[in-house]
Amino acid sequence: MAPNPLPPANNGEIKLPVPYWSQRDNMEQPFRTCNTSSCAMVAKFLGANISGDDDYFQYVIKYGDTTDHGAQTQALAEIGIQSTWNTDLDFEDLDKSLESGLPIVIGILHRGPIEAPSGGHMLVVIGRNANGDYIVNDPFGSVLDGYASEDGEGLLYPRDMLVRRWTADGAKTGWGRLFYGNNVAAAPTQVASAPVASTPPMQTLFASGNVPNPAATGQYITAEQLIQIAGGNAPADRLRELTPGLNETLQRFQINTPLRICHFIAQVAHESDCFNAMEEYASGKDYEGRSDLGNVQPGDGVKFKGRGLIQLTGRANYEKFSQAMNLDFVSQPEVVAQAPYAIMVAGWFWDNNQLNPDADNDDIETVTRVINGGYNGLDDRRNYLQRAKSVLGA
């Protein structure tokens, strides 16, 4: 049975007895599993039949990546825990949840100075003190000393710090998971490990360890939200595969406001034929001998055909993208059509062409002209933009 809700003390102090699990000792992906460890702590508190965060991780990976909030929702539901992922929370929501005896998993900007925070990290709010500061279980340690301290159990995070690191974009902009109902369904004590996806070709190509690390990725959008925006003609499995790289791209290139995200997704959705084309349908023969694209060697046209959600085309552009990412896409250009680089190259193009200000101005015509060279498909791009604004509340 789940614990009975604990009413707040007369002085407003609350501390829920939520177990603490560190992500640092996780058997798999210890530097990426803050979301999993945080959800596991709350699930155990609510009575789920799991032995720890490694046990819970096996449920998560059946539904998607550990950073995918949709996968977490499905994994929690399987073990009898009902929850919702939200992007419009505030301190009132924290207080109401705590006062009803329920902890909250929230996402904070854990990197950089408090004046200019960045990054993305999940932790559990388990209480508050009489001064309105919050007690947390931080699975990676303490943000207060830049995570030099590895013990994150029962830390006191000042409210004014969370104002800057949790609601950085203003009131009602906090990201977090609310829990409701304590009807924990019977679940097996152990679950078989989900099969691990086969290693993609890029792991051989980039064995040097330069593959971008999603550990610092901010969670700007979930797979479910992306699927809603793309609509029924989009390949849902591909969108789930793209979501971690999309979040990394949004953070890396500062496409980090709802309006910027909406414009970016609208453009890549149209350019990729609703995410069905990770490379152009034509063979690329028409690019043969195009010196303006750097195609100076025999076979360059086909080899360096357009790939990515905003298509990278020509040897010269593949070389530039390689330099920007510190990776070699020239020797295996087909990798640009794979996650996460198919979405990363779109962010790189967006950044090189300084499209964030145009998105801030909600200027879809200028954004389209820069990407397309004209206004082809403008109505389709508008439709995606309106859908994105509706889903993301922009």
N, C-alpha and C positions, 0 to 999 in steps of 0.2 A: 504494500500500500504506500502511496505517496504521503509525505509528511503533512500534518495539518498546517494550514496557513498561520503564520505568526503575526499577531497584530502589532502595530508599532508601539514602542514604549511611549510613556507620557511626554518625554522630552524629544520625541521624534527619532530616536535612535532605533535602527533595525540592523540585524546581522543574521542572515539565513545560513544554516549549517550546510553549505554546499561543499562537497568534497573538492579537493584540489589535485589536478593532474598537470604535470609539466609536459609541454610538447617536446622539450629538448631530448627526452629519453625515448621518444616514439621509435618504434621499430622501422617505420617507413616514413620518409619525407619529413623528418623532424623540423626543418626550417620552413615548411609550408603548411603545417597542420594546426595552426592556431584556431581556425574555425572548427575543425573536428574536435580538438581537445576541449574547447569552450562548450560546444554543444553536448559533448559527452558528460561534462561535469553537471550540467543542468539535467540531462536525461537521468543520470544516476540519482540525483537529488529527488527527482520526481518519481523514482521507483522503477526505472527501466532495468531489465535483467541483463546488464552488461558488466563485465569484470573490469573494464578500464577503457581508456581512449583508443588503445590498439585494437581492442575487441570491437568497439563501435566503428572504427575506421573500415572494417571489413564490410559493414553495411553501406557506408558512404560510397565506396568505390564501385558498388554495383550500379549506382545511379549516375555517377559522373566524377569529376575532379573534386578533390578536397576543398578547393576554393569556390566551388559552385554552390551558391545558396539554395538553388533548387534541389540539388542532390542532397543537401543537408535536410531540407524539408521532407523529402521522400524517405530518407534513412530514419529520421526521427519518427515519422508516421509508422514505419514498419515495426518499430519497437514500442509503439503505443503512445508516443508523445506528439501532441498536436501543437503546432506553432505556425507563425506567419513571419515572413521577412518583410521589413518595412524600411522606407527611406525618408520618412517624414516625422520622425520622433523628436521629442523634446524632454526636458527634465520632468515635466508633469507626468509624462508617460512612465519614466523611470520610477517616480515616487508612487504612482498608482499601482504599478506592478509589484513593487517591493511591499507595499502596504497590504496587498492581497496574498502575500507569501510566495511570490514568484520571482526568481532572478531573471535577468535579461542578458542576452549576449549582444554586445555592441561592437561596432567597428570604429576604430580611431585612427587618426593620422599620427603614427608613432615615431616618425623620423623628423630630423631637423629641429630648429629652435621653435619655441611656442609661437613666435611671431610669424613664422612661415613654415608651418608643419607640412609634412608630405608622408608618402607611404600608405600602408594599409594593414591593419592588424586587428584581430578579434580577441575579446576578453569577456569575462563575466562580471556583471555588477551584482553583488550579493547583499549590499546593505548601504546604509548611510549613517553619518553621525549627526549630533544635534546642531552642528554648524552648517549642515547641508552639503558637506563633502561626501564622497562615495567610497565605499569599501568594495574592492574588486579582487577577483582571482585572475591574475594575468598569467597565461600559460607559458610565456617566454621569460618572465622575470619582472623587473621594474623599469617602466619608462622614465621614472624620475631620475635615474642615473644612467640613462642611455642603454639599459639592459646589461650593465656590468654585473648587477645582482641577478642571479638566476632563480631565486626563490620569489615567486609572485603570489604567494598565498596571503589573502587577507590584507592587501595593501590599501592604504588610504590615498586616493587620488583626489586632489583638490577640485572643487567645482569649477573654479575659474580656469583651471587647466583643461578640463573637459569641454568647457565652452569653446575653447580654441581648437581642441583636437577632435572633438566629437561633433559639435554643431558649428563647424568652421564657416559654413555658408549662411549662417543666420538661424533664426528661430525655426523650429520644425524641419530641420535638415539632417537630423541624426539618423544614422543607419543602424538597424538592430533587429533582433529576433525576439518577438513576444511569444510567450507560452500561455496556453489556456487548456483547462481540463486536465484531470489527472487520471484518466481511465487507461491505465497501462495494460495493454493486451499481453497475453501470454506469448512469450517469444523463446526460441531455443537458447540454451545457455551458450552454445557455440554455433558459429556459422562457418560454412566452408569458405575458404578464401576465394574471392572472385578472381577469375583469370586476369593476369596482367597483360595489358596490350603489348603486342610485339613491338620491338624496338624499331622505330622508323629509320629510313636510310640516313636522315640527317644526323643521327647519333654517331654514325661512322665518319661522316664528313667532318663533324665538329667535335671530334673526340678530345680536342685540346681543352675542353671545359669552358668555351666561350659562349655556350648557348645561354641566352638571357634567362635569368633566374626569376621565376614568378613569385618568389618569396616576398618581395617588396611590393607586390601588386595591390593597388587599391581596388576595392570591389565596387565598381561603378554601375554594373548591370549584370543581371543574372541570365542564364540560358533561357529560362522561361519568358523573361521580358523580351529577349531578342527574338524568340520564336513568335511571340505575339506581334511584334512589329513587322517581322518578315511575312507573316501570313501563311496560309495553307499550302502555297506552292513551293515553299522553302524546304530543304532537307533538314529535318529536325536534328538528326544525329550529327550532321556536320556543324550545325549551329552550336550544339553542346561542346563539340570538339574545339570550336573556334573561341568560345567564351573566355577561357583563361587568357589566351593571347590577346583577345580584344581588350580585356581589362588592363593588361600590361601595356598595351599600345596607348590606351587612353591616358594612363598615368605618365608614360615616358614622354609623350608629346604634348602634355598639358591640355588634352582635350577633356577637361575635367569639370565642366559645368553642364547642367542638363541640356541647355540650348546647344552647346558645342557637340555634345554626344548625339543629340537628335539629328543635327545636320550631317555629322560624319556618317552615322548609320544609314541615313537616307541616301547619301551618295554612294556608299559602297554596296548597298542593296541593289540599286539600279545598275551600277557598273558591272556587277557580278551576275546579272540576270537572276536576281532574288537568291543569291548565294549558291546558285547551281553551277556557276562557271568559276573555277579557281585559275583557269588559264583560258586564253582566247580560243574560240572554236576553230579558227583558220589555222593552217599549217605553219604559217610564218614565212613561206617562200617569197611572199611579196616584199619582205624586208631584206632580201638578199642584195648585197652590194650597197646598202644604204649607208654611205659614209657619215651622214648627219646623225645616225644612231650608233656610229662606231663599228658597224658591221663590215670589217675590212678583211676578214678571213673567210675562205670558202665554208659554207654551211652555217655561218653566223645567223642568217635570217631565221632558220628553223630552230637553231639551238637557243637563240635569245628572243623567242617569240614572247608575246605579252603574257605575263603571269602575275598573280596576286589579285586582290579585290579592287584595287586601282592598278591597272596593268603596268608592270615594269617591262619595258621593251627596248631591245638593242644592247649590244655588248657594252657600250659606254655607260649606260644606265645601270647595268648589272655590276660593273666595276665600281661605280659611285656608291651603290647600295652596300656592296661588300666593304668598302672603306668605312662607311658610316656605322656599320654593325660590327666591324672588326671580325668578319667571317668571310669565307670564300664561297660566293655564289657563282663565280665564273666557271669553276670546274664542275659543279653540279647545279646548273640553273634550274632544274626541275623542282628543287627544294623550295623555291619561291612560291610554288603552287600548293605547298603544304602548310598546315598549322604548325607554329604560330606565325610563320613569316609571310603568309598570304595576307594576313591582316596587318602585320607590322610594316610591310612595304607601303600599304595605304596610308598609315600614320606618318611614315617618313615623307611621302609625297605631300601630304597635308601640311606638315611642318615646314618643309622646304618652300612651299608656296604661301606660307603665312596666312592660312585660312581661318585661324581662330578669330581674329577681329571681325571678319565678314560673318562668321557664324554668330558672334556676339551681337551683331547688328541685325540678325535674322534675315540676312540678304542671300536668299537661295539662288538668285539669278547670278550674282557675282561668283559664288562658290561653284555653280554649275559651269559657268563660262571658263573658269580657270581649269577645272578638271576635264571638261569635254571639248573645249575650244569653241563651243557654241552653246546652243540651248536644246540639244537633242534630248528627248525624254524628260523634259522639264515637268510635265504634268505627273508623270510617274514618280519623279523625285519628290514632288510636292505631296503626293499621296503618302509616301513613306514618311515624310517629315511630319505630317499631321498625325499619323498613327504613332510615331515615336513620341511626339509631344503628349499624346493622350496616355500612353503607357507609362512614360517617365514623369508625367506631371510638369512638363516644361511650359 
